[in-house]
Amino acid sequence: LIDSGEYEIAIQRLKNMDHIQNIEELIKECEAALTDSKYNDAIALMNESKYGSAEQIFIELSGYQDSDALAIECKYQKALQYMEKGKHQWALNEFLELGDYKNSQAQMVVCEAVILETKYNEAVQSMNEGDYGYAHSILEGLNGYKDSAVLDMECRYQTGLKLMKSGNYKWALNEFEKISDYKDAADLAEEAKSK
């Protein structure tokens, strides 16, 4: 088993042979060989651009050779892969954990910009399809990105109009009061209140 590199099984079997002389020394040699084997596997995975799998092994091997540094490099490379695949939120999460490593801060800015633009476009599309409630739920979280604040008021305005048409004056009033300075929302609020 040792000769064929099956160290984990060898270690288990050796632990059952505690009556043999120098068995502890042989177990330690197997454990060292197993650690070295895992390290080499992680290097191979890294060379194949399988950064997530490599990172997990390097984390498991923390403290061995340069495993800690390589785990961080794998996380960085994995974040770049996420960006290439258009998974900017996942990439952003990785870069946040990396802090000041390499150009992680700059990559975070890029990810945040892409995420904001994607959400903005999704909200505009929802508005164009008449789904003002969903568009509002996106726009209110964009913190003034582009004209999102104005679009959000338009969503509330259109929602208020729909509610008025369907006779839901109380809910319409609620929407119009929140945007009283927008278009004729103050007048519509009064109309909803009187009805």
Salt bridges, closest charged atoms under 4 A:
GLU48 OE1 - LYS50 NZ 3.31
GLU55 OE2 - LYS75 NZ 3.29
GLU55 OE1 - LYS78 NZ 2.70
GLU60 OE2 - LYS38 NZ 2.72
GLU73 OE1 - LYS102 NZ 2.96
GLU94 OE1 - LYS75 NZ 2.79
GLU94 OE2 - LYS78 NZ 3.56
GLU97 OE1 - LYS75 NZ 2.90
GLU117 OE1 - LYS146 NZ 2.97
GLU140 OE1 - HIS136 NE2 3.40
ASP152 OD1 - HIS136 ND1 2.48
GLU154 OE1 - LYS183 NZ 2.94
GLU175 OE1 - ARG156 NH1 3.02
GLU190 OE2 - LYS193 NZ 3.92
GLU191 OE2 - LYS195 NZ 3.55
